[in-house]
Amino acid sequence: MTEGLVIGSVLLLGGLVVRYMQKHPFYRYKTQKHKEHYQSKLHDALEHRSDSTGAYWLSRAIADFIFDFGQRTYHDYHVEQYEKRAQSEIPHLYHLRIEEPNILCQQLVERAVELKVPTLLFGLHMRSLWGGYLVPVGRLAPKSIERIPGSAGYYAELSNLPASKDDMQRFMEKTGQA
């Protein structure tokens, strides 16, 4: 009798955990792995500048901002404490070379397709990341993005973002692509 109760309890708890995982943003999206990988690399880079706990939450806030297009897909008190600091760190991220700009751009397009981000919001977000030398826009946008299913609108928005020749040259110098 007690064995049946134990087994039933374990199955019930297992079912609740699976249901929670299906609803939580950390487990709902296939592109979450890109965000977690970026956050892990960023944490390693930031760890020498502050304590490990602070670096973890700061890297999480930055990765959330970048991969969730400035929107909150979930609420976390610790991450929210670091959001303002994350905004001030973003213009300096290109020094750390966490991810190659073309790879990050492709990952963000995949994420945008999966999250069904409006193209206007996508364009504004990518423009701000372009200003921080994190992703290429305009003629520098990687052509491989066109092959991602559902990415036509995002690629058009990305390739139509205005970028002067001087801006493109500066981007290439800062990212080591010159």
PyMOL commands that set and color helices and strands:
alter all, ss='L'
color gray80, all
select helices_A, chain A and resi 2-23+25-28+32-46+52-67+77-81+83-95+101-115+119-131+138-140+143-147+152-160+165-174
alter helices_A, ss='H'
color red, helices_A
deselect
rebuild
show_as cartoon
